Amino acid sequence: MPNAGTWLKMLGLGAAVSIGGPMFVLYIRPTDEEIFQKYNPELQKSSIEGRERREQEYDDYVNKLKEWSKSDKSIWFAVKEEEARRKVQVAESTTQAKEEQKAQRDEMRKELLGEK
């Protein structure tokens, strides 16, 4: 049977590993700013330029998640419904664009035939 000294050593070592390990990782891990400074200048520039767009996309996504969570349905079903609506909108917009292109072509043909 282990004595009290062994128990204290074990507790001390366990505390050192469980507390010291994460502290060591925090100490050696570079900050986001340090990582950003190691980018080449072109990558830094493109990162800065795209930051607002990415933040806006993230905000939109979070707002959609909040909206979906208010629904009585599961979020997964709400997402599927949203995707279905988006597909319908894309299909409608493409058909509308095709109709507009066809109308433009018809007008151009009429103008060409009318001038000749």
Jmol script that loads the backbone (N, CA, C; Angstrom):
load data "model"
ATOM      1  N   MET A   1       0.847  -1.178   0.000  1.00  0.00           N
ATOM      2  CA  MET A   1       0.000   0.000   0.000  1.00  0.00           C
ATOM      3  C   MET A   1       0.890   1.239   0.000  1.00  0.00           C
ATOM      4  N   PRO A   2       0.634   2.195  -0.947  1.00  0.00           N
ATOM      5  CA  PRO A   2       1.465   3.393  -1.036  1.00  0.00           C
ATOM      6  C   PRO A   2       1.268   4.294   0.182  1.00  0.00           C
ATOM      7  N   ASN A   3       2.337   4.959   0.549  1.00  0.00           N
ATOM      8  CA  ASN A   3       2.242   5.842   1.708  1.00  0.00           C
ATOM      9  C   ASN A   3       1.866   7.261   1.269  1.00  0.00           C
ATOM     10  N   ALA A   4       1.755   8.179   2.211  1.00  0.00           N
ATOM     11  CA  ALA A   4       1.313   9.550   1.950  1.00  0.00           C
ATOM     12  C   ALA A   4       2.295  10.282   1.050  1.00  0.00           C
ATOM     13  N   GLY A   5       3.575  10.021   1.176  1.00  0.00           N
ATOM     14  CA  GLY A   5       4.582  10.679   0.335  1.00  0.00           C
ATOM     15  C   GLY A   5       4.393  10.342  -1.133  1.00  0.00           C
ATOM     16  N   THR A   6       4.085   9.110  -1.426  1.00  0.00           N
ATOM     17  CA  THR A   6       3.854   8.696  -2.806  1.00  0.00           C
ATOM     18  C   THR A   6       2.615   9.380  -3.367  1.00  0.00           C
ATOM     19  N   TRP A   7       1.574   9.467  -2.550  1.00  0.00           N
ATOM     20  CA  TRP A   7       0.354  10.151  -2.985  1.00  0.00           C
ATOM     21  C   TRP A   7       0.627  11.619  -3.271  1.00  0.00           C
ATOM     22  N   LEU A   8       1.390  12.286  -2.425  1.00  0.00           N
ATOM     23  CA  LEU A   8       1.704  13.700  -2.643  1.00  0.00           C
ATOM     24  C   LEU A   8       2.538  13.881  -3.905  1.00  0.00           C
ATOM     25  N   LYS A   9       3.497  13.017  -4.135  1.00  0.00           N
ATOM     26  CA  LYS A   9       4.304  13.085  -5.357  1.00  0.00           C
ATOM     27  C   LYS A   9       3.420  12.910  -6.587  1.00  0.00           C
ATOM     28  N   MET A  10       2.508  11.931  -6.522  1.00  0.00           N
ATOM     29  CA  MET A  10       1.622  11.667  -7.647  1.00  0.00           C
ATOM     30  C   MET A  10       0.703  12.862  -7.909  1.00  0.00           C
ATOM     31  N   LEU A  11       0.143  13.441  -6.859  1.00  0.00           N
ATOM     32  CA  LEU A  11      -0.726  14.613  -7.019  1.00  0.00           C
ATOM     33  C   LEU A  11       0.063  15.805  -7.554  1.00  0.00           C
ATOM     34  N   GLY A  12       1.280  15.991  -7.051  1.00  0.00           N
ATOM     35  CA  GLY A  12       2.123  17.088  -7.532  1.00  0.00           C
ATOM     36  C   GLY A  12       2.481  16.930  -8.994  1.00  0.00           C
ATOM     37  N   LEU A  13       2.868  15.731  -9.383  1.00  0.00           N
ATOM     38  CA  LEU A  13       3.199  15.473 -10.771  1.00  0.00           C
ATOM     39  C   LEU A  13       1.965  15.626 -11.662  1.00  0.00           C
ATOM     40  N   GLY A  14       0.831  15.129 -11.210  1.00  0.00           N
ATOM     41  CA  GLY A  14      -0.411  15.276 -11.981  1.00  0.00           C
ATOM     42  C   GLY A  14      -0.785  16.735 -12.160  1.00  0.00           C
ATOM     43  N   ALA A  15      -0.658  17.526 -11.095  1.00  0.00           N
ATOM     44  CA  ALA A  15      -0.964  18.954 -11.195  1.00  0.00           C
ATOM     45  C   ALA A  15       0.012  19.647 -12.134  1.00  0.00           C
ATOM     46  N   ALA A  16       1.290  19.282 -12.059  1.00  0.00           N
ATOM     47  CA  ALA A  16       2.286  19.896 -12.935  1.00  0.00           C
ATOM     48  C   ALA A  16       1.989  19.606 -14.400  1.00  0.00           C
ATOM     49  N   VAL A  17       1.591  18.379 -14.685  1.00  0.00           N
ATOM     50  CA  VAL A  17       1.300  18.007 -16.068  1.00  0.00           C
ATOM     51  C   VAL A  17       0.002  18.651 -16.547  1.00  0.00           C
ATOM     52  N   SER A  18      -1.039  18.599 -15.725  1.00  0.00           N
ATOM     53  CA  SER A  18      -2.343  19.099 -16.166  1.00  0.00           C
ATOM     54  C   SER A  18      -2.414  20.622 -16.188  1.00  0.00           C
ATOM     55  N   ILE A  19      -1.606  21.295 -15.383  1.00  0.00           N
ATOM     56  CA  ILE A  19      -1.599  22.759 -15.393  1.00  0.00           C
ATOM     57  C   ILE A  19      -0.446  23.271 -16.240  1.00  0.00           C
ATOM     58  N   GLY A  20       0.718  22.683 -16.077  1.00  0.00           N
ATOM     59  CA  GLY A  20       1.900  23.144 -16.798  1.00  0.00           C
ATOM     60  C   GLY A  20       1.843  22.874 -18.284  1.00  0.00           C
ATOM     61  N   GLY A  21       1.254  21.775 -18.684  1.00  0.00           N
ATOM     62  CA  GLY A  21       1.161  21.442 -20.110  1.00  0.00           C
ATOM     63  C   GLY A  21       0.405  22.487 -20.908  1.00  0.00           C
ATOM     64  N   PRO A  22      -0.831  22.800 -20.520  1.00  0.00           N
ATOM     65  CA  PRO A  22      -1.551  23.839 -21.259  1.00  0.00           C
ATOM     66  C   PRO A  22      -0.874  25.205 -21.178  1.00  0.00           C
ATOM     67  N   MET A  23      -0.267  25.527 -20.047  1.00  0.00           N
ATOM     68  CA  MET A  23       0.440  26.806 -19.935  1.00  0.00           C
ATOM     69  C   MET A  23       1.627  26.848 -20.892  1.00  0.00           C
ATOM     70  N   PHE A  24       2.336  25.727 -21.023  1.00  0.00           N
ATOM     71  CA  PHE A  24       3.462  25.661 -21.948  1.00  0.00           C
ATOM     72  C   PHE A  24       2.985  25.829 -23.389  1.00  0.00           C
ATOM     73  N   VAL A  25       1.874  25.184 -23.727  1.00  0.00           N
ATOM     74  CA  VAL A  25       1.328  25.309 -25.081  1.00  0.00           C
ATOM     75  C   VAL A  25       0.936  26.755 -25.361  1.00  0.00           C
ATOM     76  N   LEU A  26       0.285  27.421 -24.411  1.00  0.00           N
ATOM     77  CA  LEU A  26      -0.071  28.825 -24.599  1.00  0.00           C
ATOM     78  C   LEU A  26       1.166  29.696 -24.756  1.00  0.00           C
ATOM     79  N   TYR A  27       2.240  29.350 -24.069  1.00  0.00           N
ATOM     80  CA  TYR A  27       3.461  30.136 -24.119  1.00  0.00           C
ATOM     81  C   TYR A  27       4.143  30.017 -25.479  1.00  0.00           C
ATOM     82  N   ILE A  28       4.188  28.814 -26.048  1.00  0.00           N
ATOM     83  CA  ILE A  28       4.928  28.633 -27.299  1.00  0.00           C
ATOM     84  C   ILE A  28       4.078  28.868 -28.544  1.00  0.00           C
ATOM     85  N   ARG A  29       2.750  28.866 -28.412  1.00  0.00           N
ATOM     86  CA  ARG A  29       1.885  29.052 -29.576  1.00  0.00           C
ATOM     87  C   ARG A  29       1.916  30.502 -30.026  1.00  0.00           C
ATOM     88  N   PRO A  30       2.149  30.780 -31.305  1.00  0.00           N
ATOM     89  CA  PRO A  30       2.174  32.165 -31.775  1.00  0.00           C
ATOM     90  C   PRO A  30       0.761  32.756 -31.811  1.00  0.00           C
ATOM     91  N   THR A  31       0.687  34.062 -31.643  1.00  0.00           N
ATOM     92  CA  THR A  31      -0.606  34.740 -31.701  1.00  0.00           C
ATOM     93  C   THR A  31      -1.020  34.888 -33.166  1.00  0.00           C
ATOM     94  N   ASP A  32      -2.268  35.257 -33.378  1.00  0.00           N
ATOM     95  CA  ASP A  32      -2.750  35.457 -34.739  1.00  0.00           C
ATOM     96  C   ASP A  32      -1.966  36.566 -35.435  1.00  0.00           C
ATOM     97  N   GLU A  33      -1.639  37.614 -34.704  1.00  0.00           N
ATOM     98  CA  GLU A  33      -0.886  38.727 -35.278  1.00  0.00           C
ATOM     99  C   GLU A  33       0.518  38.284 -35.699  1.00  0.00           C
ATOM    100  N   GLU A  34       1.167  37.459 -34.896  1.00  0.00           N
ATOM    101  CA  GLU A  34       2.502  36.961 -35.256  1.00  0.00           C
ATOM    102  C   GLU A  34       2.442  36.097 -36.506  1.00  0.00           C
ATOM    103  N   ILE A  35       1.422  35.294 -36.621  1.00  0.00           N
ATOM    104  CA  ILE A  35       1.265  34.465 -37.826  1.00  0.00           C
ATOM    105  C   ILE A  35       1.018  35.351 -39.034  1.00  0.00           C
ATOM    106  N   PHE A  36       0.186  36.374 -38.875  1.00  0.00           N
ATOM    107  CA  PHE A  36      -0.129  37.284 -39.974  1.00  0.00           C
ATOM    108  C   PHE A  36       1.128  38.014 -40.441  1.00  0.00           C
ATOM    109  N   GLN A  37       1.997  38.401 -39.520  1.00  0.00           N
ATOM    110  CA  GLN A  37       3.222  39.110 -39.880  1.00  0.00           C
ATOM    111  C   GLN A  37       4.177  38.227 -40.673  1.00  0.00           C
ATOM    112  N   LYS A  38       4.064  36.906 -40.561  1.00  0.00           N
ATOM    113  CA  LYS A  38       4.936  35.996 -41.298  1.00  0.00           C
ATOM    114  C   LYS A  38       4.437  35.743 -42.720  1.00  0.00           C
ATOM    115  N   TYR A  39       3.221  36.197 -43.046  1.00  0.00           N
ATOM    116  CA  TYR A  39       2.716  36.070 -44.415  1.00  0.00           C
ATOM    117  C   TYR A  39       3.580  36.920 -45.334  1.00  0.00           C
ATOM    118  N   ASN A  40       3.598  36.551 -46.611  1.00  0.00           N
ATOM    119  CA  ASN A  40       4.263  37.443 -47.550  1.00  0.00           C
ATOM    120  C   ASN A  40       3.346  38.638 -47.796  1.00  0.00           C
ATOM    121  N   PRO A  41       3.885  39.765 -48.274  1.00  0.00           N
ATOM    122  CA  PRO A  41       3.083  40.997 -48.403  1.00  0.00           C
ATOM    123  C   PRO A  41       1.850  40.852 -49.289  1.00  0.00           C
ATOM    124  N   GLU A  42       1.952  40.075 -50.361  1.00  0.00           N
ATOM    125  CA  GLU A  42       0.790  39.902 -51.239  1.00  0.00           C
ATOM    126  C   GLU A  42      -0.337  39.182 -50.507  1.00  0.00           C
ATOM    127  N   LEU A  43       0.017  38.171 -49.740  1.00  0.00           N
ATOM    128  CA  LEU A  43      -0.980  37.417 -48.988  1.00  0.00           C
ATOM    129  C   LEU A  43      -1.598  38.279 -47.893  1.00  0.00           C
ATOM    130  N   GLN A  44      -0.794  39.131 -47.265  1.00  0.00           N
ATOM    131  CA  GLN A  44      -1.324  40.051 -46.259  1.00  0.00           C
ATOM    132  C   GLN A  44      -2.332  40.999 -46.896  1.00  0.00           C
ATOM    133  N   LYS A  45      -1.977  41.529 -48.069  1.00  0.00           N
ATOM    134  CA  LYS A  45      -2.865  42.467 -48.757  1.00  0.00           C
ATOM    135  C   LYS A  45      -4.193  41.801 -49.129  1.00  0.00           C
ATOM    136  N   SER A  46      -4.120  40.596 -49.691  1.00  0.00           N
ATOM    137  CA  SER A  46      -5.355  39.918 -50.091  1.00  0.00           C
ATOM    138  C   SER A  46      -6.186  39.537 -48.871  1.00  0.00           C
ATOM    139  N   SER A  47      -5.517  39.203 -47.769  1.00  0.00           N
ATOM    140  CA  SER A  47      -6.239  38.873 -46.540  1.00  0.00           C
ATOM    141  C   SER A  47      -6.977  40.088 -46.003  1.00  0.00           C
ATOM    142  N   ILE A  48      -6.331  41.232 -46.030  1.00  0.00           N
ATOM    143  CA  ILE A  48      -6.963  42.465 -45.546  1.00  0.00           C
ATOM    144  C   ILE A  48      -8.124  42.851 -46.445  1.00  0.00           C
ATOM    145  N   GLU A  49      -7.936  42.719 -47.765  1.00  0.00           N
ATOM    146  CA  GLU A  49      -9.000  43.095 -48.704  1.00  0.00           C
ATOM    147  C   GLU A  49     -10.230  42.208 -48.548  1.00  0.00           C
ATOM    148  N   GLY A  50     -10.023  40.911 -48.297  1.00  0.00           N
ATOM    149  CA  GLY A  50     -11.149  39.991 -48.203  1.00  0.00           C
ATOM    150  C   GLY A  50     -11.750  39.883 -46.817  1.00  0.00           C
ATOM    151  N   ARG A  51     -11.181  40.573 -45.842  1.00  0.00           N
ATOM    152  CA  ARG A  51     -11.633  40.441 -44.458  1.00  0.00           C
ATOM    153  C   ARG A  51     -13.078  40.893 -44.277  1.00  0.00           C
ATOM    154  N   GLU A  52     -13.433  42.039 -44.833  1.00  0.00           N
ATOM    155  CA  GLU A  52     -14.810  42.547 -44.661  1.00  0.00           C
ATOM    156  C   GLU A  52     -15.824  41.606 -45.287  1.00  0.00           C
ATOM    157  N   ARG A  53     -15.489  41.082 -46.457  1.00  0.00           N
ATOM    158  CA  ARG A  53     -16.408  40.160 -47.131  1.00  0.00           C
ATOM    159  C   ARG A  53     -16.604  38.898 -46.300  1.00  0.00           C
ATOM    160  N   ARG A  54     -15.502  38.340 -45.775  1.00  0.00           N
ATOM    161  CA  ARG A  54     -15.605  37.128 -44.956  1.00  0.00           C
ATOM    162  C   ARG A  54     -16.386  37.396 -43.675  1.00  0.00           C
ATOM    163  N   GLU A  55     -16.158  38.563 -43.057  1.00  0.00           N
ATOM    164  CA  GLU A  55     -16.899  38.891 -41.839  1.00  0.00           C
ATOM    165  C   GLU A  55     -18.384  39.033 -42.133  1.00  0.00           C
ATOM    166  N   GLN A  56     -18.719  39.644 -43.272  1.00  0.00           N
ATOM    167  CA  GLN A  56     -20.120  39.800 -43.653  1.00  0.00           C
ATOM    168  C   GLN A  56     -20.758  38.445 -43.921  1.00  0.00           C
ATOM    169  N   GLU A  57     -20.035  37.561 -44.617  1.00  0.00           N
ATOM    170  CA  GLU A  57     -20.559  36.222 -44.874  1.00  0.00           C
ATOM    171  C   GLU A  57     -20.790  35.466 -43.573  1.00  0.00           C
ATOM    172  N   TYR A  58     -19.871  35.607 -42.637  1.00  0.00           N
ATOM    173  CA  TYR A  58     -20.019  34.939 -41.345  1.00  0.00           C
ATOM    174  C   TYR A  58     -21.220  35.500 -40.588  1.00  0.00           C
ATOM    175  N   ASP A  59     -21.382  36.818 -40.593  1.00  0.00           N
ATOM    176  CA  ASP A  59     -22.530  37.432 -39.925  1.00  0.00           C
ATOM    177  C   ASP A  59     -23.839  36.963 -40.550  1.00  0.00           C
ATOM    178  N   ASP A  60     -23.876  36.901 -41.875  1.00  0.00           N
ATOM    179  CA  ASP A  60     -25.079  36.414 -42.561  1.00  0.00           C
ATOM    180  C   ASP A  60     -25.385  34.974 -42.159  1.00  0.00           C
ATOM    181  N   TYR A  61     -24.342  34.156 -42.107  1.00  0.00           N
ATOM    182  CA  TYR A  61     -24.525  32.755 -41.734  1.00  0.00           C
ATOM    183  C   TYR A  61     -25.046  32.625 -40.309  1.00  0.00           C
ATOM    184  N   VAL A  62     -24.488  33.399 -39.387  1.00  0.00           N
ATOM    185  CA  VAL A  62     -24.940  33.345 -37.995  1.00  0.00           C
ATOM    186  C   VAL A  62     -26.387  33.814 -37.895  1.00  0.00           C
ATOM    187  N   ASN A  63     -26.735  34.861 -38.638  1.00  0.00           N
ATOM    188  CA  ASN A  63     -28.119  35.339 -38.617  1.00  0.00           C
ATOM    189  C   ASN A  63     -29.076  34.283 -39.173  1.00  0.00           C
ATOM    190  N   LYS A  64     -28.637  33.576 -40.228  1.00  0.00           N
ATOM    191  CA  LYS A  64     -29.476  32.509 -40.780  1.00  0.00           C
ATOM    192  C   LYS A  64     -29.634  31.383 -39.756  1.00  0.00           C
ATOM    193  N   LEU A  65     -28.557  31.046 -39.059  1.00  0.00           N
ATOM    194  CA  LEU A  65     -28.648  30.012 -38.035  1.00  0.00           C
ATOM    195  C   LEU A  65     -29.630  30.416 -36.943  1.00  0.00           C
ATOM    196  N   LYS A  66     -29.589  31.674 -36.545  1.00  0.00           N
ATOM    197  CA  LYS A  66     -30.523  32.154 -35.524  1.00  0.00           C
ATOM    198  C   LYS A  66     -31.958  32.051 -36.036  1.00  0.00           C
ATOM    199  N   GLU A  67     -32.148  32.422 -37.302  1.00  0.00           N
ATOM    200  CA  GLU A  67     -33.485  32.343 -37.898  1.00  0.00           C
ATOM    201  C   GLU A  67     -33.970  30.900 -37.965  1.00  0.00           C
ATOM    202  N   TRP A  68     -33.081  29.998 -38.384  1.00  0.00           N
ATOM    203  CA  TRP A  68     -33.448  28.587 -38.486  1.00  0.00           C
ATOM    204  C   TRP A  68     -33.727  27.987 -37.117  1.00  0.00           C
ATOM    205  N   SER A  69     -33.016  28.442 -36.103  1.00  0.00           N
ATOM    206  CA  SER A  69     -33.227  27.873 -34.774  1.00  0.00           C
ATOM    207  C   SER A  69     -34.558  28.309 -34.174  1.00  0.00           C
ATOM    208  N   LYS A  70     -35.125  29.411 -34.651  1.00  0.00           N
ATOM    209  CA  LYS A  70     -36.421  29.866 -34.151  1.00  0.00           C
ATOM    210  C   LYS A  70     -37.562  29.005 -34.682  1.00  0.00           C
ATOM    211  N   SER A  71     -37.307  28.289 -35.763  1.00  0.00           N
ATOM    212  CA  SER A  71     -38.321  27.446 -36.375  1.00  0.00           C
ATOM    213  C   SER A  71     -38.623  26.243 -35.475  1.00  0.00           C
ATOM    214  N   ASP A  72     -39.836  25.711 -35.621  1.00  0.00           N
ATOM    215  CA  ASP A  72     -40.220  24.514 -34.873  1.00  0.00           C
ATOM    216  C   ASP A  72     -39.505  23.273 -35.406  1.00  0.00           C
ATOM    217  N   LYS A  73     -39.047  23.364 -36.651  1.00  0.00           N
ATOM    218  CA  LYS A  73     -38.403  22.223 -37.290  1.00  0.00           C
ATOM    219  C   LYS A  73     -36.939  22.141 -36.873  1.00  0.00           C
ATOM    220  N   SER A  74     -36.354  21.007 -37.178  1.00  0.00           N
ATOM    221  CA  SER A  74     -34.925  20.833 -36.953  1.00  0.00           C
ATOM    222  C   SER A  74     -34.159  21.786 -37.869  1.00  0.00           C
ATOM    223  N   ILE A  75     -32.982  22.186 -37.428  1.00  0.00           N
ATOM    224  CA  ILE A  75     -32.174  23.098 -38.240  1.00  0.00           C
ATOM    225  C   ILE A  75     -31.848  22.457 -39.579  1.00  0.00           C
ATOM    226  N   TRP A  76     -31.634  21.145 -39.586  1.00  0.00           N
ATOM    227  CA  TRP A  76     -31.269  20.462 -40.824  1.00  0.00           C
ATOM    228  C   TRP A  76     -32.395  20.551 -41.842  1.00  0.00           C
ATOM    229  N   PHE A  77     -33.655  20.405 -41.390  1.00  0.00           N
ATOM    230  CA  PHE A  77     -34.781  20.525 -42.308  1.00  0.00           C
ATOM    231  C   PHE A  77     -34.929  21.968 -42.793  1.00  0.00           C
ATOM    232  N   ALA A  78     -34.691  22.921 -41.898  1.00  0.00           N
ATOM    233  CA  ALA A  78     -34.767  24.327 -42.294  1.00  0.00           C
ATOM    234  C   ALA A  78     -33.700  24.652 -43.338  1.00  0.00           C
ATOM    235  N   VAL A  79     -32.518  24.094 -43.176  1.00  0.00           N
ATOM    236  CA  VAL A  79     -31.438  24.318 -44.146  1.00  0.00           C
ATOM    237  C   VAL A  79     -31.812  23.716 -45.492  1.00  0.00           C
ATOM    238  N   LYS A  80     -32.384  22.510 -45.471  1.00  0.00           N
ATOM    239  CA  LYS A  80     -32.785  21.872 -46.728  1.00  0.00           C
ATOM    240  C   LYS A  80     -33.853  22.692 -47.437  1.00  0.00           C
ATOM    241  N   GLU A  81     -34.810  23.216 -46.677  1.00  0.00           N
ATOM    242  CA  GLU A  81     -35.848  24.055 -47.278  1.00  0.00           C
ATOM    243  C   GLU A  81     -35.234  25.317 -47.871  1.00  0.00           C
ATOM    244  N   GLU A  82     -34.295  25.912 -47.159  1.00  0.00           N
ATOM    245  CA  GLU A  82     -33.625  27.119 -47.658  1.00  0.00           C
ATOM    246  C   GLU A  82     -32.867  26.810 -48.949  1.00  0.00           C
ATOM    247  N   GLU A  83     -32.177  25.683 -48.995  1.00  0.00           N
ATOM    248  CA  GLU A  83     -31.463  25.297 -50.210  1.00  0.00           C
ATOM    249  C   GLU A  83     -32.426  25.075 -51.363  1.00  0.00           C
ATOM    250  N   ALA A  84     -33.559  24.465 -51.082  1.00  0.00           N
ATOM    251  CA  ALA A  84     -34.567  24.243 -52.134  1.00  0.00           C
ATOM    252  C   ALA A  84     -35.088  25.579 -52.655  1.00  0.00           C
ATOM    253  N   ARG A  85     -35.362  26.506 -51.743  1.00  0.00           N
ATOM    254  CA  ARG A  85     -35.817  27.841 -52.183  1.00  0.00           C
ATOM    255  C   ARG A  85     -34.756  28.530 -53.025  1.00  0.00           C
ATOM    256  N   ARG A  86     -33.498  28.414 -52.608  1.00  0.00           N
ATOM    257  CA  ARG A  86     -32.407  29.045 -53.345  1.00  0.00           C
ATOM    258  C   ARG A  86     -32.274  28.439 -54.734  1.00  0.00           C
ATOM    259  N   LYS A  87     -32.432  27.110 -54.839  1.00  0.00           N
ATOM    260  CA  LYS A  87     -32.353  26.465 -56.145  1.00  0.00           C
ATOM    261  C   LYS A  87     -33.472  26.939 -57.058  1.00  0.00           C
ATOM    262  N   VAL A  88     -34.662  27.087 -56.499  1.00  0.00           N
ATOM    263  CA  VAL A  88     -35.795  27.579 -57.294  1.00  0.00           C
ATOM    264  C   VAL A  88     -35.519  29.006 -57.762  1.00  0.00           C
ATOM    265  N   GLN A  89     -34.990  29.842 -56.878  1.00  0.00           N
ATOM    266  CA  GLN A  89     -34.677  31.222 -57.261  1.00  0.00           C
ATOM    267  C   GLN A  89     -33.630  31.257 -58.366  1.00  0.00           C
ATOM    268  N   VAL A  90     -32.599  30.419 -58.243  1.00  0.00           N
ATOM    269  CA  VAL A  90     -31.556  30.384 -59.262  1.00  0.00           C
ATOM    270  C   VAL A  90     -32.143  29.929 -60.585  1.00  0.00           C
ATOM    271  N   ALA A  91     -32.995  28.926 -60.549  1.00  0.00           N
ATOM    272  CA  ALA A  91     -33.617  28.429 -61.780  1.00  0.00           C
ATOM    273  C   ALA A  91     -34.486  29.511 -62.411  1.00  0.00           C
ATOM    274  N   GLU A  92     -35.248  30.223 -61.581  1.00  0.00           N
ATOM    275  CA  GLU A  92     -36.096  31.299 -62.104  1.00  0.00           C
ATOM    276  C   GLU A  92     -35.260  32.415 -62.697  1.00  0.00           C
ATOM    277  N   SER A  93     -34.178  32.775 -62.030  1.00  0.00           N
ATOM    278  CA  SER A  93     -33.348  33.864 -62.541  1.00  0.00           C
ATOM    279  C   SER A  93     -32.652  33.467 -63.839  1.00  0.00           C
ATOM    280  N   THR A  94     -32.233  32.201 -63.954  1.00  0.00           N
ATOM    281  CA  THR A  94     -31.594  31.776 -65.201  1.00  0.00           C
ATOM    282  C   THR A  94     -32.597  31.736 -66.345  1.00  0.00           C
ATOM    283  N   THR A  95     -33.816  31.261 -66.072  1.00  0.00           N
ATOM    284  CA  THR A  95     -34.822  31.248 -67.138  1.00  0.00           C
ATOM    285  C   THR A  95     -35.184  32.669 -67.537  1.00  0.00           C
ATOM    286  N   GLN A  96     -35.250  33.570 -66.567  1.00  0.00           N
ATOM    287  CA  GLN A  96     -35.553  34.964 -66.873  1.00  0.00           C
ATOM    288  C   GLN A  96     -34.422  35.576 -67.689  1.00  0.00           C
ATOM    289  N   ALA A  97     -33.181  35.281 -67.339  1.00  0.00           N
ATOM    290  CA  ALA A  97     -32.045  35.804 -68.090  1.00  0.00           C
ATOM    291  C   ALA A  97     -32.046  35.257 -69.516  1.00  0.00           C
ATOM    292  N   LYS A  98     -32.382  33.959 -69.672  1.00  0.00           N
ATOM    293  CA  LYS A  98     -32.447  33.374 -71.010  1.00  0.00           C
ATOM    294  C   LYS A  98     -33.540  34.032 -71.839  1.00  0.00           C
ATOM    295  N   GLU A  99     -34.676  34.309 -71.207  1.00  0.00           N
ATOM    296  CA  GLU A  99     -35.769  34.973 -71.926  1.00  0.00           C
ATOM    297  C   GLU A  99     -35.359  36.375 -72.357  1.00  0.00           C
ATOM    298  N   GLU A 100     -34.665  37.084 -71.482  1.00  0.00           N
ATOM    299  CA  GLU A 100     -34.201  38.425 -71.832  1.00  0.00           C
ATOM    300  C   GLU A 100     -33.200  38.375 -72.985  1.00  0.00           C
ATOM    301  N   GLN A 101     -32.298  37.401 -72.960  1.00  0.00           N
ATOM    302  CA  GLN A 101     -31.330  37.256 -74.046  1.00  0.00           C
ATOM    303  C   GLN A 101     -32.035  36.935 -75.359  1.00  0.00           C
ATOM    304  N   LYS A 102     -33.040  36.081 -75.271  1.00  0.00           N
ATOM    305  CA  LYS A 102     -33.790  35.729 -76.478  1.00  0.00           C
ATOM    306  C   LYS A 102     -34.510  36.958 -77.017  1.00  0.00           C
ATOM    307  N   ALA A 103     -35.092  37.748 -76.125  1.00  0.00           N
ATOM    308  CA  ALA A 103     -35.780  38.956 -76.561  1.00  0.00           C
ATOM    309  C   ALA A 103     -34.798  39.937 -77.199  1.00  0.00           C
ATOM    310  N   GLN A 104     -33.614  40.061 -76.632  1.00  0.00           N
ATOM    311  CA  GLN A 104     -32.604  40.951 -77.214  1.00  0.00           C
ATOM    312  C   GLN A 104     -32.191  40.460 -78.598  1.00  0.00           C
ATOM    313  N   ARG A 105     -31.993  39.153 -78.736  1.00  0.00           N
ATOM    314  CA  ARG A 105     -31.619  38.600 -80.042  1.00  0.00           C
ATOM    315  C   ARG A 105     -32.728  38.855 -81.076  1.00  0.00           C
ATOM    316  N   ASP A 106     -33.971  38.659 -80.645  1.00  0.00           N
ATOM    317  CA  ASP A 106     -35.085  38.896 -81.566  1.00  0.00           C
ATOM    318  C   ASP A 106     -35.133  40.356 -81.997  1.00  0.00           C
ATOM    319  N   GLU A 107     -34.910  41.277 -81.053  1.00  0.00           N
ATOM    320  CA  GLU A 107     -34.896  42.701 -81.400  1.00  0.00           C
ATOM    321  C   GLU A 107     -33.764  43.021 -82.357  1.00  0.00           C
ATOM    322  N   MET A 108     -32.611  42.428 -82.115  1.00  0.00           N
ATOM    323  CA  MET A 108     -31.477  42.673 -82.999  1.00  0.00           C
ATOM    324  C   MET A 108     -31.752  42.139 -84.398  1.00  0.00           C
ATOM    325  N   ARG A 109     -32.387  40.971 -84.487  1.00  0.00           N
ATOM    326  CA  ARG A 109     -32.723  40.410 -85.791  1.00  0.00           C
ATOM    327  C   ARG A 109     -33.722  41.297 -86.521  1.00  0.00           C
ATOM    328  N   LYS A 110     -34.707  41.786 -85.773  1.00  0.00           N
ATOM    329  CA  LYS A 110     -35.701  42.667 -86.390  1.00  0.00           C
ATOM    330  C   LYS A 110     -35.057  43.943 -86.902  1.00  0.00           C
ATOM    331  N   GLU A 111     -34.135  44.495 -86.122  1.00  0.00           N
ATOM    332  CA  GLU A 111     -33.442  45.712 -86.552  1.00  0.00           C
ATOM    333  C   GLU A 111     -32.608  45.444 -87.789  1.00  0.00           C
ATOM    334  N   LEU A 112     -31.893  44.310 -87.809  1.00  0.00           N
ATOM    335  CA  LEU A 112     -31.068  43.991 -88.978  1.00  0.00           C
ATOM    336  C   LEU A 112     -31.928  43.745 -90.211  1.00  0.00           C
ATOM    337  N   LEU A 113     -33.025  43.023 -90.057  1.00  0.00           N
ATOM    338  CA  LEU A 113     -33.891  42.734 -91.178  1.00  0.00           C
ATOM    339  C   LEU A 113     -34.621  43.990 -91.643  1.00  0.00           C
ATOM    340  N   GLY A 114     -34.958  44.864 -90.725  1.00  0.00           N
ATOM    341  CA  GLY A 114     -35.656  46.092 -91.077  1.00  0.00           C
ATOM    342  C   GLY A 114     -34.772  47.067 -91.811  1.00  0.00           C
ATOM    343  N   GLU A 115     -33.492  47.070 -91.512  1.00  0.00           N
ATOM    344  CA  GLU A 115     -32.561  47.999 -92.179  1.00  0.00           C
ATOM    345  C   GLU A 115     -32.225  47.545 -93.567  1.00  0.00           C
ATOM    346  N   LYS A 116     -32.212  46.241 -93.835  1.00  0.00           N
ATOM    347  CA  LYS A 116     -31.817  45.723 -95.156  1.00  0.00           C
ATOM    348  C   LYS A 116     -32.877  45.919 -96.146  1.00  0.00           C
TER     349      LYS A 116
END
end "model"
wireframe off; spacefill off
backbone 0.3
color backbone group
